[in-house]
Amino acid sequence: MPRLPALAKRYHSASVWALYGFGLVPAAVAFYLGATGQLPGNPVKEFEHLLGIWALRFLVATLTITPIRDLFGINWLRYRRALGLLAFYYVLMHFLAYMLLDQVLNVPAILADIARRPFITIGMAALVMLIPLALTSNTWSIRRLGTRWNTLHRLAYVIAAAGALHFSMSVKVVGPEQMLYLGLVAALLLWRLARKPYLRRKRQAASAPARAIPGKV
Ligand code: HEM
């Protein structure tokens, strides 16, 4: 399979910063359209929708980094932290939009919504689970937590599943867009389960010819 040309190492850090910059463009556009009264229909709902859908996109993108490396040998691990943090920023903005614009900081109504409307309970659970992941998305935490860091960050799959479920439950009729995200998250979860045996077989296949050469240890 033809390989993508590798990005020179000296551009790695700049490319990650560019990702943060480009990743925040949809939020900036949504803020601009909202502030200038150019959002269609119910502007608050539209604003919430834009932030929520980008949160889901970044959650899914974060989880595709590993299968892309396993299946195509493309190593974009350096972008995973930025994608995960962008997902967190979008969920936080989506939550703030709900709290400030939708509920106008009516705390009892917000608490009642979280307790009584299952799709909001699920969304809230996803936001709460994202907090420890965002706080430990730094090199210091990776070194300090060791293998526990990997265990903790597996929560990203639960969060993405909760996000896709929340999206599907927020609508009256589940349409192609909701199905797409449910399908993508299901595929990513299945890959997580199939990954270990797949990689083991790949390693075995790679070492088999070496073992077959007579005299080679
Ligand atoms: C991982 C976390 C979350 C993700 C990925 C997410 C994503 C989404 C998406 C894509 C929608 C559909 C928007 C639409 O089509 O109109 C939505 C709707 C909604 N979300 Fe979230 N959300 C998350 C967390 C939260 C939280 C924490 C809250 C508030 C506690 C919340 C409140 C809402 C509300 C109220 C709606 C419905 C808006 C409407 O009435 O159209 N979400 N969310």
Residues whose N, C-alpha, C, O or C-beta is under 5 A from the ligand:
A	BS01	HEM	K45 E48 H49 G52 I53 A55 L56 V91 F95 Y98 I120 G123 M124 A126 L127 I159 G163 F167 S170
